[in-house]
Amino acid sequence: MSRAKQLCVGVAAGGLVGLGSTVATVAVASADTGNSDAGSSSSAVKAGSSTAQPKARTSPQAKAVRTNEALSQPAAASRKTATAGRTTTATSAAELVSLALSTVGSATPGTGHSRRGVVMTASAAAATGNNATVTTQSTTPTHVLVIGIDGTNLSAILSNPDNVNLQALISTGTTAASTMVGHTTMSNPSWTGILTGVWSETAGLFNNVFTPWTYDKWPTIFNQLETYDPGIQTTVIADWENIAQIAGAGSIPADTIKFFPKYNNSWLDTDDLVGQASVDAINNTTAGVSSFNFTYFVGVDDTGHEYDAGSPQYAAALTNVDQNVGEIMAAVNTWNAAHPDEPWTVLVTTDHGQVPWPTIRLGSDMRAHGFQTPWETTTFVIANGPGFEQGAINNTYSNIDITPTVDALFGLTPPSYSAGKPLMDLAGSDYKPVAPGFDAIKQALTDAIAMYGYPNVVTNVALDLRTIVGFVPYFVYTVFNGLTADMSGPLKLPIQFIGALLYQATNIPAQIIARLTGVTGNQIIPPDLWPYTTVPGTQPEPPATAVPTPVAIAV
């Protein structure tokens, strides 16, 4: 089974600076990457139908520049019934093994908030108890699109004039050069924060192993919206399996989940499939019905793991996403023109940055993030749509504000435990550069990026230790999950069982160390000791006729 993210390992000894102090540390792989191949992709022409296909690709210098007027458009695929819902890869025998494993030790779930949605319709509010606040639902349909670009440095967006579409969103919206310093710069914990409004330390996450029970305790934005109003169309399109799994977790999963495994051995081609499917989803939006779409691109992050974030390949992967963003925004603009009373709000963010230099490599991949350098902890948020000032900067924004913002846009008051705030509530900190134009915005954001530094030494060391320790069980899980992914027959279950035992033998000590280093929401002994879960919404590969002879990308 091809997967959007594979294991990357890198072990390094290096000096780690914290507030002017240097401590020795070991750098372990971010464990976030795939066998990215940004240097090789197909030149297939993107089909004009609603079927996702990879686009034609040339060198960045020769690429057609897309217009930047866009905010999204519509076209045809009927809304799917929910394909989500967590299941395990285990057979019925495996379920018995899981049950047996779950009886080892105390597997009682930790205490916390309700496992159900924390915001509900007014008629259900009286039964919800604490945390739930309901506002009057607007009669005007709401449309929100969140675009997640994994492992993306804001400085890389700003410095390359080929990124015309993201730069246009910055010029016509409000942008933050934000920081997540003091929090784990790993993808699964960070995207969980973005999609729940709860920092990873509270949610109990510190590596990239998907834990479905997390979202029973901390509902995702999909759970919250579906509980509040099941009529809201919620759609998730992604090329990393963890995103699809998060979308399918919790009380009520997203209505439509599409997961694209790695295609053509190229993350750029896979990102193109995500982009086309996202255009189709916007084109299919039903007028008069509220909708929330989350589009996620993995190619930039995985290319950074293979080549580093300062490489031409990383720049090409980002420009490829930018072109997909341009097509998505063209669809949004077309929709807005046809339905002026139902405009879209578009939010763009990342989960962490990456170091722009080569690091220690094992196999084809290297450590690119997971620690506390300013490159890794600097993030960004772009907010574009009604109510957001054009050409403004607001560095009080954070990616943890995404879920509270979406809540508020749909008429919900964010749950009381939310770590973030609706971006609209932070408008008092908006400012504009004195000089007009994108160059002034670019300089102001670059100056903001330069302000960020390291956490204090104690926090720095604790987070580094947590990343290193958390990598060990993830490594075991990845090895056995990959080993059995395409396996069938009598050997699969015994191998999975051995993997589950070894995983928990490393996971439980790691959970103890995570607790000691500040992860307050984790469960030392998880409620389900069987770590393997399926990925909802997995899409078949496009027809073979759509795949021409691969050509090298000119960079």
C-alpha positions in Angstrom: 0.0 0.0 0.0 1.5 3.4 -1.0 1.2 5.9 1.8 1.5 9.7 1.7 4.0 9.8 4.5 6.6 7.2 5.2 9.3 6.9 7.8 12.3 9.2 7.7 15.1 8.7 10.1 18.1 10.9 10.9 20.3 10.7 13.9 22.6 13.6 14.6 24.7 15.0 17.4 24.5 18.8 17.4 24.6 21.9 19.4 21.2 23.1 20.4 20.9 26.8 21.4 18.4 28.0 23.9 18.4 31.7 24.9 22.1 32.0 24.3 23.0 28.7 26.0 24.2 25.6 24.2 23.3 22.1 25.1 24.3 18.9 23.4 21.5 16.9 21.9 20.7 14.2 19.5 18.7 14.9 16.3 16.3 12.2 15.3 14.2 12.1 12.2 11.1 14.0 12.2 9.4 10.8 11.2 7.1 12.8 9.0 8.3 12.1 5.5 7.7 10.0 2.5 10.1 8.8 -0.2 9.4 12.1 -1.9 10.3 12.5 -5.5 10.0 16.1 -6.3 12.7 15.7 -9.0 10.6 13.2 -11.0 7.0 13.5 -12.1 4.7 12.9 -15.0 3.7 15.5 -17.5 0.2 14.3 -17.8 -2.3 16.9 -18.8 -5.0 17.4 -16.2 -8.3 16.2 -17.4 -11.1 18.7 -17.7 -13.6 16.4 -16.0 -14.4 16.0 -12.4 -12.0 13.1 -12.1 -8.7 14.2 -10.4 -5.7 13.8 -12.6 -2.1 15.2 -12.4 -1.4 18.3 -14.4 1.2 19.0 -17.0 4.4 20.2 -15.4 7.3 22.2 -16.8 10.1 24.2 -15.3 9.1 27.0 -12.9 10.4 29.5 -15.4 8.1 28.2 -18.1 5.0 27.6 -16.0 2.0 29.7 -16.9 1.2 32.2 -14.2 -2.3 31.8 -12.9 -4.5 34.8 -12.1 -4.6 35.8 -8.5 -8.0 37.2 -8.4 -9.5 34.0 -7.1 -11.3 32.9 -4.1 -13.1 29.6 -5.5 -15.5 28.1 -8.1 -18.2 25.3 -8.6 -18.7 22.2 -10.9 -20.3 18.8 -10.5 -19.7 15.8 -8.2 -22.6 15.0 -6.0 -22.0 15.1 -2.3 -21.0 11.8 -1.0 -22.5 10.0 1.9 -20.1 9.7 4.8 -17.3 7.3 4.0 -15.6 7.9 7.3 -15.7 6.2 10.6 -12.8 4.4 12.2 -12.3 0.8 11.6 -9.2 -1.3 12.2 -7.3 -3.3 9.7 -7.7 -6.3 11.9 -9.8 -9.3 11.0 -12.3 -10.6 13.5 -9.4 -12.7 14.9 -7.3 -9.5 15.1 -10.1 -7.9 17.1 -9.9 -10.7 19.6 -6.2 -10.0 19.8 -6.9 -6.4 20.3 -9.3 -7.2 23.1 -6.8 -9.4 24.7 -4.1 -6.7 24.5 -6.5 -4.2 25.9 -6.8 -6.2 29.1 -3.1 -5.8 29.9 -2.7 -3.3 32.7 -5.1 -0.5 33.4 -6.6 0.6 30.1 -9.1 3.0 31.6 -9.5 6.1 29.5 -8.2 9.3 31.1 -10.7 11.7 32.4 -11.5 14.8 30.4 -14.2 16.6 28.4 -17.2 14.9 26.9 -16.6 12.6 24.1 -19.4 14.2 22.1 -19.5 17.5 20.3 -19.2 20.4 22.5 -21.4 22.7 20.5 -24.8 21.7 19.4 -28.1 23.0 18.1 -30.1 25.1 20.4 -32.6 22.3 21.0 -29.8 20.0 22.3 -27.9 22.7 24.3 -29.7 22.0 27.5 -28.5 18.4 27.5 -24.8 19.2 26.9 -23.7 20.4 30.3 -20.5 22.4 30.4 -18.3 23.7 27.5 -21.2 24.0 25.1 -22.3 27.5 24.0 -24.7 28.0 21.1 -25.4 31.1 19.2 -28.2 31.8 16.9 -27.5 30.1 13.6 -27.4 32.5 10.6 -30.0 32.1 7.9 -27.3 33.0 5.3 -25.3 30.0 4.2 -21.6 30.0 5.3 -18.8 28.7 3.1 -15.3 28.2 4.6 -12.2 26.7 3.0 -9.1 25.9 5.0 -6.0 25.0 3.0 -3.2 23.3 4.9 0.3 23.2 3.4 2.4 20.9 5.5 6.0 21.9 6.5 6.0 25.2 4.7 8.3 28.1 5.5 6.6 31.5 5.1 9.9 32.9 4.0 9.9 30.5 1.1 6.5 31.8 0.0 7.6 35.4 0.2 11.0 35.0 -1.5 9.9 33.3 -4.7 8.0 35.5 -7.2 6.6 32.3 -8.8 4.3 31.9 -5.8 1.9 34.4 -7.3 -1.3 32.9 -5.9 -0.3 32.7 -2.2 1.2 36.1 -2.5 -2.0 37.4 -3.9 -3.9 35.9 -1.0 -1.5 37.7 1.3 -2.0 41.0 -0.6 -5.8 40.8 -0.4 -6.1 39.4 3.1 -4.7 39.5 6.6 -1.5 37.6 7.3 0.5 36.5 10.3 4.1 35.4 10.7 3.3 33.4 13.7 5.2 31.1 16.1 4.5 27.9 17.9 7.6 28.0 20.0 7.4 25.8 23.0 5.2 23.2 21.2 6.1 20.0 19.4 6.9 20.7 15.7 5.6 17.3 14.5 2.8 16.9 12.0 0.3 14.7 13.8 0.3 16.7 17.0 0.3 20.0 15.1 -2.5 19.2 12.8 -4.5 17.9 15.7 -4.1 21.3 17.3 -5.2 23.0 14.2 -8.2 20.8 13.8 -9.3 20.7 17.4 -8.1 24.1 18.8 -6.2 22.2 21.6 -2.4 22.2 21.8 -0.8 18.8 21.5 0.4 18.8 25.1 -3.2 19.0 26.2 -4.4 16.5 23.6 -1.7 14.1 24.7 0.2 13.7 21.4 3.9 13.9 20.6 4.5 11.7 17.6 2.8 10.7 14.3 1.0 7.6 15.5 -2.7 8.1 15.0 -4.7 7.6 18.2 -8.5 7.6 17.5 -9.6 8.0 21.1 -7.9 11.4 21.2 -10.8 12.8 19.2 -13.5 11.3 21.4 -12.1 13.5 24.2 -11.2 16.5 22.0 -13.7 16.8 19.2 -12.5 17.9 15.8 -13.9 20.8 13.9 -15.8 18.3 11.8 -17.3 16.7 14.9 -18.3 20.1 16.2 -19.9 21.3 12.9 -21.7 18.1 12.3 -23.1 18.0 15.8 -24.1 21.7 15.6 -25.8 21.3 12.2 -25.7 18.0 10.3 -26.8 20.0 7.2 -23.3 21.6 6.9 -21.5 19.8 4.1 -18.0 18.9 5.5 -15.4 17.7 3.1 -11.7 16.7 3.6 -9.3 16.1 0.7 -5.7 15.1 1.6 -2.7 13.1 0.7 -1.5 12.1 4.2 -3.3 9.3 5.8 -3.3 10.8 9.3 -5.4 13.7 8.0 -8.0 11.3 6.6 -8.0 9.4 9.9 -8.5 12.5 12.0 -11.4 13.5 9.7 -12.9 10.1 10.2 -12.5 10.1 14.0 -14.7 11.3 16.8 -18.5 11.4 17.3 -19.6 12.4 13.8 -16.9 12.3 11.1 -16.7 14.5 8.0 -19.3 13.8 5.4 -16.8 13.3 2.6 -13.2 12.1 3.0 -10.9 11.6 0.1 -7.4 10.3 0.7 -4.9 10.1 -2.2 -1.9 7.8 -1.7 1.3 8.7 -3.4 0.9 8.7 -7.2 3.4 8.2 -9.9 6.1 8.1 -7.2 5.7 11.8 -7.1 4.3 14.0 -4.3 3.9 16.8 -6.8 1.5 14.7 -8.9 -0.2 13.5 -5.8 -0.7 17.2 -4.7 -2.2 17.8 -8.2 -4.8 15.1 -7.5 -5.7 16.8 -4.2 -5.9 20.2 -6.0 -8.2 18.9 -8.7 -10.5 17.1 -6.3 -10.7 20.3 -4.2 -11.7 22.3 -7.3 -14.4 19.7 -8.0 -15.6 19.9 -4.5 -16.0 23.7 -4.6 -17.7 23.4 -8.0 -20.1 21.0 -6.5 -21.1 23.1 -3.6 -24.8 23.4 -3.3 -26.1 27.0 -3.2 -28.1 27.7 -0.1 -26.3 24.9 1.9 -23.4 25.8 4.2 -20.1 24.0 3.6 -16.7 23.5 5.2 -13.9 22.2 3.1 -10.4 21.2 4.3 -7.7 20.7 1.6 -4.3 19.4 2.7 -1.1 19.2 0.6 1.8 17.0 1.8 4.2 17.5 -1.1 6.2 20.5 0.3 6.9 18.8 3.6 8.0 15.5 2.1 10.2 17.2 -0.5 11.9 19.1 2.3 12.6 15.7 4.0 14.2 14.4 0.9 16.2 17.5 -0.3 15.9 20.1 2.5 13.9 23.3 2.7 16.5 25.4 1.0 16.7 23.3 -2.1 15.4 24.1 -5.6 13.2 20.9 -5.3 11.5 22.3 -2.2 10.9 25.6 -4.0 9.4 23.7 -7.0 7.1 21.7 -4.7 5.9 24.9 -3.1 5.3 26.5 -6.5 3.4 23.4 -7.6 1.1 23.8 -4.5 0.8 27.5 -5.3 -0.5 26.7 -8.8 -3.1 24.3 -7.3 -4.1 27.1 -4.9 -4.5 29.4 -7.9 -6.9 26.9 -9.5 -8.8 26.4 -6.2 -9.1 30.2 -5.8 -10.3 30.6 -9.4 -13.1 28.2 -8.5 -13.9 30.2 -5.4 -14.0 33.5 -7.4 -16.3 32.0 -9.9 -18.6 30.8 -7.1 -18.5 34.2 -5.5 -19.4 35.9 -8.7 -22.3 33.6 -9.3 -23.5 33.7 -5.6 -22.6 37.1 -4.2 -24.7 36.6 -1.2 -22.8 33.4 -0.2 -19.1 34.4 -0.3 -16.3 32.1 0.8 -13.8 32.7 3.6 -10.4 31.1 2.9 -7.8 30.4 5.6 -4.3 29.1 4.7 -1.9 27.7 7.3 0.9 25.3 8.0 1.7 23.0 10.9 5.4 23.8 11.3 8.4 25.0 9.3 11.6 23.2 8.3 15.3 23.9 8.5 16.6 25.1 5.1 19.9 23.1 5.2 20.8 19.4 4.9 20.7 17.4 8.1 21.7 13.9 9.0 20.2 11.4 6.7 19.3 7.7 6.9 18.3 6.2 3.6 16.6 8.8 1.3 15.2 11.1 4.0 16.6 13.5 6.6 15.4 15.2 9.7 13.8 18.4 8.7 11.8 19.4 11.8 10.7 18.2 15.2 12.8 20.5 17.3 12.8 24.1 18.4 14.9 26.2 15.9 13.0 29.3 14.8 12.8 27.8 11.3 10.8 24.9 12.7 8.6 26.9 15.1 7.7 29.8 12.7 4.3 29.2 11.1 1.8 31.4 9.2 -1.9 32.1 8.9 -3.5 33.9 5.9 -7.1 35.0 6.3 -9.0 36.1 3.2 -12.6 36.9 2.9 -15.3 39.2 4.3 -14.3 40.9 7.5 -10.5 40.5 7.0 -8.5 43.6 6.1 -6.8 43.6 2.7 -3.0 43.9 2.9 -2.9 43.8 6.7 -0.6 42.0 9.1 -1.6 40.6 12.4 1.1 38.6 14.1 -1.1 37.7 17.1 -2.7 35.1 14.8 -1.7 31.4 15.4 -2.6 28.2 13.7 -4.3 27.1 17.0 -6.9 29.8 16.1 -8.1 28.0 13.1 -10.8 25.8 14.7 -12.2 28.6 16.9 -12.3 30.8 13.8 -14.3 28.3 11.8 -16.6 27.8 14.8 -17.3 31.5 15.0 -17.8 31.8 11.2 -20.6 29.2 11.4 -22.2 30.8 14.4 -20.8 28.7 17.2 -19.0 30.0 20.3 -15.8 28.0 20.5 -15.6 25.5 23.3 -14.3 26.9 26.6 -11.2 24.8 26.6 -10.0 26.2 23.2 -6.4 27.4 23.3 -7.0 29.8 20.4 -9.5 32.6 19.6 -11.5 33.5 16.5 -9.2 35.6 14.3 -12.0 38.2 14.0 -11.6 38.9 17.7 -8.0 39.8 17.2 -8.6 42.5 14.6 -7.5 45.2 17.0 -3.9 44.1 16.3 -4.1 44.5 12.6 -1.7 46.9 11.0 -0.5 47.9 7.5 2.9 48.8 6.3 3.3 52.5 5.6 4.3 51.9 2.0 1.7 50.3 -0.3 2.2 47.1 -2.3 3.3 43.5 -1.7 7.0 44.4 -1.3 6.2 46.4 1.9 4.1 43.5 3.2 6.9 41.1 2.4 9.4 43.2 4.3 7.2 43.6 7.3 6.5 39.8 7.5 10.2 39.1 7.0 11.0 41.4 9.9 8.5 39.6 12.1 10.0 36.2 11.2 13.4 37.6 12.3 12.0 38.4 15.8 11.4 34.8 16.7 13.9 32.7 18.7 14.3 29.6 20.9 12.4 28.7 24.1 14.2 28.7 27.3 16.9 26.0 27.8 14.7 23.8 30.1 11.8 23.8 27.7 14.1 23.3 24.7 15.8 20.3 26.2 12.4 18.8 27.4 10.9 19.2 23.9 13.9 17.7 22.2 13.9 14.7 24.6 10.2 14.2 23.9 10.7 14.2 20.2 13.6 11.7 20.4 11.8 9.4 22.7 8.5 9.6 20.8 10.3 8.6 17.6 11.1 5.1 18.9 7.6 3.7 19.2 6.7 5.5 15.9 9.6 3.7 14.2 8.4 0.3 15.5 4.8 1.1 14.4 5.9 2.3 10.9 8.1 -0.8 10.3 5.3 -3.3 11.1 2.5 -1.3 9.6 4.5 -1.0 6.4 5.5 -4.7 6.5 1.9 -5.9 6.7 0.2 -3.2 4.6 0.0 -5.3 1.5 0.2 -8.7 3.2 -2.5 -11.2 3.2 -2.7 -14.8 4.4 -2.0 -16.5 7.8 1.2 -14.6 8.6 -0.3 -11.1 8.7 -2.0 -11.4 12.0 0.9 -12.9 13.9 3.3 -10.3 12.5 0.9 -7.5 13.5 0.6 -9.1 16.9 4.3 -9.0 17.4 4.4 -5.5 16.1 1.7 -4.4 18.6 3.6 -6.0 21.5 6.9 -4.3 20.5 5.1 -1.0 19.9 3.5 -1.0 23.3 6.8 -2.1 24.9 8.3 1.2 23.6 5.2 3.3 23.6 4.4 3.0 27.3 7.8 4.2 28.5 7.7 7.0 25.9 4.3 8.0 27.3 5.8 8.2 30.8 8.7 10.4 29.6 6.2 12.6 27.6 4.2 13.2 30.8 7.4 14.2 32.6 8.2 16.6 29.9 4.9 18.4 29.9 2.4 16.3 27.9 -0.5 16.5 30.4 -3.2 14.9 28.3 -1.7 11.6 27.3 -2.7 8.2 28.6 0.2 6.1 29.9 -1.6 2.9 29.0 -3.8 3.6 26.0 -7.4 2.4 25.9 -6.7 0.3 22.8 -3.4 -1.5 22.6 -3.9 -2.5 18.9 -2.2 0.4 17.0 -3.3 -0.4 13.4 -6.2 1.5 11.9 -7.5 1.8 8.3 -7.6 5.0 6.3 -11.1 6.2 5.4 -11.8 7.5 1.9 -8.8 6.0 0.1 -9.0 6.8 -3.6 -8.1 4.5 -6.4 -5.3 5.5 -8.7 -6.3 7.3 -11.9 -6.4 5.2 -15.0 -3.1 4.0 -16.4 -3.9 5.9 -19.6 -3.5 9.1 -17.7 0.2 8.3 -16.9 2.7 9.2 -19.7 6.4 8.7 -19.6 7.8 10.5 -16.5 10.0 13.5 -17.2 12.4 15.3 -14.9 11.4 18.6 -13.5 13.6 21.5 -14.6 14.7 23.3 -11.5 
